[in-house]
Amino acid sequence: MSAHSAMAQPEPQDPTLRPSEVADRVGALAKLQSALAALGIRCVLARHHRLVLRSPAVSRCSSGQTDPRLHVLAADGPCTVITDGTAYRLDTGQVLQAADPAAAAALIVAGRHRAAASTGTTS
């Protein structure tokens, strides 16, 4: 590998979040969790902590909390949701506004029912 190609490599982005960012994201996911629970959908909110063992190769990365995730446990299959506080991002690729968790929950449930109907399964 040449020195030029080594310089062209982007710096790895540190996925850890500040405590205030984690709190905001957990709060937004908890609101969605409550809205989904009101519709009869079980969810589990999980925090993730990254542990980096120090070595010269990873000197710029740090240990700390990363994106929390909401695991939606529906009868027709699970999905995972993350947020940046402004939008909910589902592992299906769907993006929903976080400003109205009840509307986002309704769209998640409606979308899952449409997907189940198109594959011939029901919840």
N, C-alpha and C positions, 0 to 999 in steps of 0.2 A: 504494500500500500504506500503510495507516495505521500509526501508531506502536504501536497496540494489537496488530495482527496480527504486526508484527515482533517484539514481545515474546513472543508466544505460540509462536514458533518455538523448538524445543528446540535446545540447544547440540549441535553435531556431536560425536559420541563419538570420541575418539582411538583408532584401531584398533591403535596400536603397543603392544607388550608389553615388560615388563621382561626383561632377559636371563635371569633365573632362570625366568620363565614360559615363555620360548621353549625353554630347555633341558629343562624338564619335559615340554612338549608334544612336542618332537622325540623324547625318550626313550620316551614312550608310543607314538608312531607307529612308532618303530623296532622296538618289541616286536611290534606288530601286523604290521609288514612281515616280520619273521622268521617269525612264525607262518603268514602267508600263503605265504611262500617254502617252508616245510616242506610245504605242501599243493600246491605246484607253480604258484603264482600269482606272476607278476612284479609288482613295485611299484617306484615311484620316489618317494623322499621329497624334497620341494622346500621350501626356505625362501623366504619372501617378504620383501622389504625395501621399505618405503615411503619415497619421497623427496619432501619438501615444500619447494618453493621459497618463501621467506619473502615475504609481502605482507601488507598490512593486513587483507585479507579472510580469511586463514587463519592468523591470529596464534596461535590456541590449538592448532593441530594440529602434530604433530612428526614428524620423520623417525625411522625405526627399523624393527625387525623386526615383522612381523605374523604371523598364524596360519600355521604351517607346514602343508603339505598332503601327504597320501599319495595318489598316483595309482596306482590298482589297474588293471593292464593285463591283463585277462582276455580269453580268446578270444571270449567272447560280448559284449564291450564294456567300455569303461573306466568307472570310477567314482572319485570323489574323497572322501577321508575327512579330517575335521578333528577335533580333540579339545580339551577344556578340562582334560584330565588325569583326569576322572572318567568320561567317556563318549566313545565314538566316534560322530561324526555323519556319516552318508553323504549324498551329494548326492541320494540317492533318498528321503530323509526318515527312513530307518531310524536308530534310536539304540540303541547297544549299550554295555554296561558295559565300561569300560577295565580293571577289576580283573583280568580273565582274558582276555588277548589271544588265547590259543589257542581259547577258546570263541567269542570274537567272530569270529575268522577262520573257524571252522567254520560259524558262522551266515551270514557274508557269502557263503561259497562255496555253502552250501545254498540261500540265498535267491536267488542268481544262477542256480543250476540250476533252481529252481522257476520263476523268471521266464522263463528260456529255454524251459522245457517248455511254459509257458502260451502262448508266442508261436510255438511250433513250431520253435525253433532249439535247437541243442545246442552244447556247447563241446568 
